[in-house]
């Protein structure tokens, strides 16, 4: 298989699964079907924890935040209150591990 075929095969696989988990070392690019932006406010400790983990994983903080949010929403028992409580607890745990 030549490089052109390999690139075409990888592009096709990526298009078929746009929500696949991003592997460390992957380059994040634009051109997806996500067109809505959500603005989230974090305190300094929460933001530091999020960016620290994102740097360790080699992804942008926004990508990590989206992945965490989508994973919580995909949970079968995800009531809005439970999702918010788990996310707050996760952010508090991340913040305490960075401080």
N, C-alpha and C positions, 0 to 999 in steps of 0.2 A: 504494500500500500504506500503510495507516494504521499508527500506532505499535503498536497491539495485535497486528496481524498480524506486524509486524517482530519484536516481542518473542517471539511464539510461534515464528516461524521460527528465530530465533537459539537459543532454548531447545531446540528439537528438534535442531538441528545439534549443540549442545553435548552433549546426551544421547547422540547417536549416536557421538560420538568423545570419550569422557572422558579419553583419554590424549594429546590433541592438545597440541602445544607451546604454552605460554602466551606471549602477545604482551606486549611491554613496555607498561605503562600499564593492563593488565588488572587488575580487582579480583578477588582470590581470595576465594571463599566456601566454606562448608561444604555438605554435602548430596550427597556423592559415594559411590561404592561402596567406598571404601577404609576398612576398619574395623580394620586392624591397625597397631600403632605399633611402630616400631623405634627403640631408643635407641642412639645412637652417641656415643662419647666422642672428642673432638678436643682437641688441645693449644691453647694460646692463639693461636699463630700460624696454625694450620689454621682455627680458628674465625673469626679476624679476616679471613683470606683469603676464606673462604666467605661471610661476611656482607658483605664489601666488594663482591664480584662480584654477590651477590644485590641489593644496594642499587643498583648500577649498572644492573642489568636490571629493577629495579622489582618484584621478587618476594620473598616471604619466603625466608629461608635454607633452611627445611625443604623448600620447593617446589623450589628449585634442587638441593638434595641428592638429593631423590627423582628428579628429572629426570636427573641425572648417573648415579645408580645404575641406573635403568631402561634408560638408553641403553647402559650397559656390559653389562648382562645380556642385552640384545637382540642384542649382537654375536654373529655366527655362530661365532666361534672363542673364545667366552668360557668358559674354564675358570675355576673359582673362584680359583686361584692367579694367573692372568693378570689377572683383574678386580681383585683386591686389589692386585697390583703396580702396575697402571695407575692405580688410584685413589690410592694412596700417592704415586706420582710426580706426579700432577695436583695433589694437595694440597700437596706440597712446592713445586711450581712456583708455585702460587697464593700460598703463604706467602712465598716469596722476592720475589714481585712487590709485596706489600703492605708488607713490612718496609723 
